[in-house]
Amino acid sequence: MKRTRRVKITTIRRRLLCLQPFVIRTHCPICEYAVETLAAAQAAEVLEVDVNTLNRLIADGRVHAIETVSGSRRVCQDSLFAK
């Protein structure tokens, strides 16, 4: 005798941020101690804003950024979660 079963599968969409491989530890001149920094695109993703909004936050001084020798920006991770 053959039995038929019905299976209901429910999926949940998760957003997983895996930041550790791209984190660089450096000195933040504003915080004045060694901090972990993120690339600008990663920092924008963490804050759930676009890069232009992140640039405005940096210009306003609400987020700390360090310009590297190559010209890219590294964002202080501590300043992202301040306040």
C-alpha positions as CSV (number, residue, x, y, z in Angstrom):
1,M,0.0,0.0,0.0
2,K,1.5,3.3,-1.1
3,R,1.2,6.3,1.3
4,T,1.3,9.9,0.2
5,R,2.6,12.6,2.5
6,R,2.2,16.4,2.2
7,V,5.1,18.4,3.4
8,K,4.9,22.2,3.9
9,I,8.2,24.0,3.7
10,T,8.4,27.5,5.0
11,T,11.4,29.7,4.3
12,I,12.6,32.8,6.1
13,R,14.8,35.3,4.4
14,R,17.8,36.2,6.5
15,R,20.4,38.8,6.0
16,L,23.8,37.7,7.1
17,L,26.7,40.1,7.4
18,C,30.1,38.5,7.4
19,L,32.3,41.4,8.1
20,Q,35.3,39.8,9.7
21,P,37.4,39.1,6.6
22,F,37.3,42.7,5.4
23,V,37.9,44.3,8.8
24,I,41.2,46.1,9.2
25,R,42.5,47.4,12.5
26,T,44.1,50.8,12.4
27,H,44.4,54.1,14.4
28,C,41.5,56.4,14.2
29,P,42.7,60.0,14.6
30,I,39.3,61.1,16.0
31,C,38.7,58.3,18.5
32,E,42.5,58.4,19.2
33,Y,42.9,54.7,19.6
34,A,43.2,51.5,17.5
35,V,39.8,50.6,16.0
36,E,38.5,48.2,13.4
37,T,37.6,49.8,10.1
38,L,35.4,48.9,7.2
39,A,35.4,49.8,3.6
40,A,32.9,52.6,2.7
41,A,30.6,50.2,0.8
42,Q,30.5,47.8,3.8
43,A,29.8,50.6,6.3
44,A,26.9,51.9,4.1
45,E,25.5,48.3,4.1
46,V,25.7,48.1,7.8
47,L,23.9,51.4,8.2
48,E,21.5,50.4,5.5
49,V,22.1,53.6,3.5
50,D,23.6,54.4,0.2
51,V,27.2,55.5,-0.2
52,N,26.2,59.2,-0.9
53,T,24.3,59.3,2.5
54,L,27.4,57.8,4.2
55,N,29.6,60.5,2.6
56,R,27.2,63.1,4.0
57,L,27.5,61.5,7.5
58,I,31.3,61.6,7.2
59,A,31.2,65.3,6.1
60,D,28.9,66.1,9.1
61,G,31.4,64.4,11.4
62,R,28.8,61.9,12.6
63,V,30.9,59.0,11.2
64,H,34.7,58.9,11.3
65,A,36.6,58.0,8.1
66,I,40.3,57.5,7.3
67,E,41.6,58.0,3.8
68,T,44.2,55.4,2.8
69,V,47.2,56.0,0.6
70,S,45.4,54.5,-2.3
71,G,42.6,57.0,-2.0
72,S,39.9,54.7,-0.6
73,R,38.1,55.4,2.6
74,R,38.0,53.2,5.7
75,V,35.2,53.9,8.2
76,C,35.7,53.6,11.9
77,Q,33.4,50.8,13.1
78,D,33.0,52.3,16.6
79,S,31.6,55.5,15.1
80,L,28.9,53.5,13.2
81,F,27.4,52.2,16.4
82,A,27.9,55.3,18.6
83,K,24.8,56.8,20.2
